[in-house]
Amino acid sequence: MSAVYLLSETQMSRIEPYFPRSRGAPRVDDRRVVSGIVYVASYTTGSTAATLASVRHKP
């Protein structure tokens, strides 16, 4: 199976410090998981990944 990532290495390195640390169980590929989340978000909203990344939510 080929891996299709929607985030570049630079983008992943920026968000990597926010991922939880492993607690005994082997971790899955974080880049693959985040790419899946971006894909589902863009598919369900009809937006592109770049549009989703530029949206800022106000608290």
Stockholm file with secondary structure:
# STOCKHOLM 1.0

chainA/1-59         MSAVYLLSETQMSRIEPYFPRSRGAPRVDDRRVVSGIVYVASYTTGSTAATLASVRHKP
#=GR chainA/1-59 SS CCCCCSSCHHHHHHHGGGSCCCCSSCCCCHHHHHHHHHHHHHHHHTCCHHHHHHCCCCC
#=GC SS_cons        CCCCCSSCHHHHHHHGGGSCCCCSSCCCCHHHHHHHHHHHHHHHHTCCHHHHHHCCCCC
//
